[in-house]
Amino acid sequence: MRRLCVSGCGRLTDAALAALAAHCPDLVTLELALCSHLTDAGFQALARSCRLLERMDLEECVLITDATLVHLAMGCPRLEKL
């Protein structure tokens, strides 16, 4: 799988994001807008597993901090658009 949209899945958890990342390492586009329960921990797992990411939508992911951006910048060198 290379593209996935789970925007609006307000009950998506960090554990689910980590599992998704582990099983879909070839993701290029991931849309997570309005997934308001996700935290830095979930995105850290994503950055470790999905190194091919180029585009992400994080609109209204209100629990993430600058730490998420650092993990994504370091772990996803192809990332062009947030």
Buried (B, 14 or more C-beta within 10 A) or exposed (E): EEEBEBBEBEEBBBEBBBBBBEEBEEBBBBBBBBBBBBBBBBBBBBBBBBBBBBBBBBEEBEBBEEEBBBBBEEBBEEBEEE
